[in-house]
Amino acid sequence: MNKFLASTIGFLNGLLAVIFIGGGAAAGSQMQEQGDLGTFLGLLAGLGLAVVICGILALFIDMRNELIQIRKALNTD
């Protein structure tokens, strides 16, 4: 069950990044006085948010995978 949840979190992390980027672009397009520049700025803001939040989550996922490999290496002795 734990392995299933960890793999699901990995998938949801990528999906969350796409949602942040798309949501930022959609929010930026609602800035009518900015026009296309608003969409671009919203896209950049969504990308920055996705990099920070999903990057931290990906770091935790990678740390978990490394700890599992270390535990396997220590148990083979």
MDAnalysis code that builds the backbone (N, CA, C; Angstrom):
import MDAnalysis as mda
import numpy as np

u = mda.Universe.empty(231, n_residues=77, atom_resindex=np.repeat(np.arange(77), 3), trajectory=True)
u.add_TopologyAttr("name", ["N", "CA", "C"] * 77)
u.add_TopologyAttr("resid", np.arange(1, 78))
u.add_TopologyAttr("resname", ["MET", "ASN", "LYS", "PHE", "LEU", "ALA", "SER", "THR", "ILE", "GLY", "PHE", "LEU", "ASN", "GLY", "LEU", "LEU", "ALA", "VAL", "ILE", "PHE", "ILE", "GLY", "GLY", "GLY", "ALA", "ALA", "ALA", "GLY", "SER", "GLN", "MET", "GLN", "GLU", "GLN", "GLY", "ASP", "LEU", "GLY", "THR", "PHE", "LEU", "GLY", "LEU", "LEU", "ALA", "GLY", "LEU", "GLY", "LEU", "ALA", "VAL", "VAL", "ILE", "CYS", "GLY", "ILE", "LEU", "ALA", "LEU", "PHE", "ILE", "ASP", "MET", "ARG", "ASN", "GLU", "LEU", "ILE", "GLN", "ILE", "ARG", "LYS", "ALA", "LEU", "ASN", "THR", "ASP"])
u.atoms.positions = np.array([
    [0.826, -1.191, 0.000],
    [0.000, 0.000, 0.000],
    [0.867, 1.251, 0.000],
    [1.957, 1.228, 0.781],
    [2.845, 2.384, 0.852],
    [3.517, 2.645, -0.490],
    [3.914, 1.581, -1.186],
    [4.555, 1.719, -2.487],
    [3.567, 2.293, -3.507],
    [2.306, 1.881, -3.427],
    [1.276, 2.403, -4.325],
    [1.058, 3.891, -4.087],
    [0.991, 4.299, -2.835],
    [0.797, 5.717, -2.528],
    [1.973, 6.560, -2.996],
    [3.167, 6.043, -2.856],
    [4.355, 6.787, -3.288],
    [4.369, 6.961, -4.804],
    [4.001, 5.929, -5.530],
    [3.971, 6.057, -6.992],
    [2.842, 6.975, -7.437],
    [1.734, 6.973, -6.707],
    [0.633, 7.871, -7.027],
    [1.027, 9.324, -6.793],
    [1.754, 9.584, -5.731],
    [2.217, 10.945, -5.450],
    [3.144, 11.418, -6.570],
    [3.982, 10.546, -7.090],
    [4.857, 10.906, -8.199],
    [4.076, 11.311, -9.427],
    [3.015, 10.579, -9.739],
    [2.160, 10.924, -10.881],
    [1.424, 12.230, -10.633],
    [0.872, 12.383, -9.444],
    [0.117, 13.595, -9.128],
    [1.004, 14.835, -9.099],
    [2.276, 14.663, -8.811],
    [3.202, 15.790, -8.821],
    [3.302, 16.380, -10.226],
    [3.426, 15.546, -11.228],
    [3.459, 16.015, -12.610],
    [2.158, 16.649, -13.037],
    [1.057, 16.046, -12.626],
    [-0.255, 16.604, -12.944],
    [-0.457, 17.950, -12.266],
    [-0.004, 18.075, -11.055],
    [-0.113, 19.332, -10.317],
    [0.694, 20.433, -10.995],
    [1.857, 20.096, -11.533],
    [2.671, 21.081, -12.246],
    [1.931, 21.593, -13.479],
    [1.301, 20.702, -14.215],
    [0.537, 21.112, -15.397],
    [-0.635, 22.003, -14.997],
    [-1.283, 21.681, -13.893],
    [-2.412, 22.491, -13.413],
    [-1.936, 23.883, -13.005],
    [-0.799, 23.972, -12.316],
    [-0.265, 25.276, -11.927],
    [0.057, 26.129, -13.149],
    [0.692, 25.539, -14.149],
    [1.084, 26.291, -15.329],
    [-0.151, 26.726, -16.122],
    [-1.081, 25.821, -16.317],
    [-2.311, 26.163, -17.034],
    [-3.160, 27.168, -16.277],
    [-3.226, 27.006, -14.968],
    [-3.990, 27.949, -14.152],
    [-3.374, 29.333, -14.155],
    [-2.052, 29.395, -14.143],
    [-1.381, 30.691, -14.217],
    [-1.644, 31.378, -15.544],
    [-1.608, 30.623, -16.638],
    [-1.894, 31.192, -17.957],
    [-3.343, 31.649, -18.049],
    [-4.256, 30.854, -17.485],
    [-5.669, 31.236, -17.514],
    [-5.925, 32.479, -16.668],
    [-5.280, 32.559, -15.513],
    [-5.449, 33.744, -14.668],
    [-4.843, 34.972, -15.336],
    [-3.712, 34.790, -16.002],
    [-3.087, 35.905, -16.693],
    [-3.896, 36.390, -17.873],
    [-4.603, 35.484, -18.533],
    [-5.419, 35.895, -19.679],
    [-6.646, 36.699, -19.246],
    [-7.003, 36.614, -17.983],
    [-8.141, 37.384, -17.471],
    [-7.779, 38.848, -17.209],
    [-6.488, 39.164, -17.238],
    [-6.048, 40.547, -17.068],
    [-6.235, 41.258, -18.404],
    [-7.396, 41.857, -18.617],
    [-7.766, 42.384, -19.923],
    [-6.918, 43.577, -20.351],
    [-6.428, 44.347, -19.405],
    [-5.642, 45.517, -19.788],
    [-4.248, 45.132, -20.277],
    [-3.805, 43.908, -19.998],
    [-2.473, 43.465, -20.414],
    [-2.494, 42.726, -21.751],
    [-3.623, 42.173, -22.133],
    [-3.717, 41.435, -23.398],
    [-2.896, 40.160, -23.369],
    [-2.151, 39.929, -24.444],
    [-1.338, 38.712, -24.546],
    [-0.187, 38.708, -23.543],
    [0.252, 39.890, -23.145],
    [1.319, 39.968, -22.155],
    [0.855, 39.379, -20.819],
    [-0.425, 39.568, -20.489],
    [-0.965, 38.998, -19.251],
    [-0.924, 37.484, -19.258],
    [-1.239, 36.900, -20.414],
    [-1.173, 35.441, -20.525],
    [0.264, 34.957, -20.341],
    [1.203, 35.660, -20.963],
    [2.607, 35.282, -20.838],
    [3.092, 35.432, -19.401],
    [2.729, 36.527, -18.751],
    [3.137, 36.728, -17.364],
    [2.496, 35.693, -16.440],
    [1.238, 35.369, -16.686],
    [0.569, 34.321, -15.911],
    [1.211, 32.966, -16.117],
    [1.631, 32.713, -17.352],
    [2.323, 31.461, -17.657],
    [3.642, 31.387, -16.901],
    [4.377, 32.484, -16.877],
    [5.637, 32.512, -16.138],
    [5.414, 32.354, -14.633],
    [4.370, 33.003, -14.116],
    [4.069, 32.880, -12.689],
    [3.676, 31.441, -12.339],
    [2.869, 30.817, -13.187],
    [2.486, 29.421, -12.970],
    [3.670, 28.485, -13.061],
    [4.571, 28.771, -13.992],
    [5.777, 27.960, -14.126],
    [6.664, 28.092, -12.894],
    [6.812, 29.308, -12.398],
    [7.609, 29.515, -11.188],
    [7.013, 28.809, -9.986],
    [5.701, 28.888, -9.851],
    [5.025, 28.212, -8.745],
    [5.179, 26.698, -8.866],
    [5.054, 26.185, -10.079],
    [5.210, 24.745, -10.296],
    [6.630, 24.287, -9.990],
    [7.612, 25.095, -10.369],
    [9.005, 24.718, -10.109],
    [9.262, 24.651, -8.613],
    [8.760, 25.630, -7.881],
    [9.023, 25.664, -6.436],
    [8.287, 24.537, -5.720],
    [6.992, 24.461, -5.882],
    [6.189, 23.495, -5.119],
    [6.448, 22.062, -5.586],
    [6.359, 21.842, -6.897],
    [6.549, 20.479, -7.404],
    [8.006, 20.051, -7.316],
    [8.917, 21.001, -7.376],
    [10.329, 20.672, -7.215],
    [10.630, 20.177, -5.813],
    [10.056, 20.826, -4.825],
    [10.252, 20.388, -3.437],
    [9.633, 19.007, -3.228],
    [8.442, 18.807, -3.776],
    [7.791, 17.506, -3.655],
    [8.607, 16.427, -4.367],
    [9.148, 16.746, -5.539],
    [9.984, 15.780, -6.263],
    [11.254, 15.462, -5.492],
    [11.785, 16.457, -4.800],
    [12.970, 16.221, -3.977],
    [12.664, 15.228, -2.859],
    [11.519, 15.371, -2.213],
    [11.130, 14.423, -1.163],
    [10.910, 13.023, -1.728],
    [10.325, 12.928, -2.901],
    [10.103, 11.626, -3.530],
    [11.448, 10.972, -3.848],
    [12.378, 11.755, -4.371],
    [13.700, 11.222, -4.692],
    [14.441, 10.797, -3.430],
    [14.311, 11.563, -2.359],
    [14.948, 11.193, -1.089],
    [14.392, 9.867, -0.589],
    [13.102, 9.667, -0.723],
    [12.489, 8.407, -0.310],
    [13.064, 7.241, -1.099],
    [13.185, 7.424, -2.412],
    [13.732, 6.357, -3.251],
    [15.184, 6.049, -2.897],
    [15.959, 7.066, -2.614],
    [17.352, 6.852, -2.225],
    [17.449, 6.129, -0.883],
    [16.598, 6.483, 0.056],
    [16.600, 5.809, 1.358],
    [16.223, 4.339, 1.227],
    [15.320, 4.032, 0.316],
    [14.953, 2.632, 0.084],
    [16.149, 1.866, -0.464],
    [16.883, 2.466, -1.402],
    [18.071, 1.807, -1.955],
    [19.154, 1.626, -0.907],
    [19.334, 2.615, -0.039],
    [20.325, 2.488, 1.040],
    [19.942, 1.370, 1.987],
    [18.654, 1.283, 2.344],
    [18.202, 0.226, 3.237],
    [18.425, -1.154, 2.620],
    [18.154, -1.280, 1.299],
    [18.394, -2.560, 0.641],
    [19.870, -2.917, 0.632],
    [20.715, -1.915, 0.419],
    [22.154, -2.169, 0.388],
    [22.668, -2.580, 1.770],
    [22.123, -2.007, 2.828],
    [22.565, -2.340, 4.163],
    [22.050, -3.706, 4.616],
    [20.902, -4.118, 4.116],
    [20.331, -5.399, 4.520],
    [20.958, -6.586, 3.803],
    [21.705, -6.361, 2.751],
    [22.300, -7.484, 2.011],
    [23.569, -8.003, 2.675],
    [24.082, -7.314, 3.658],
    [25.326, -7.743, 4.326],
    [25.139, -8.990, 5.139],
])
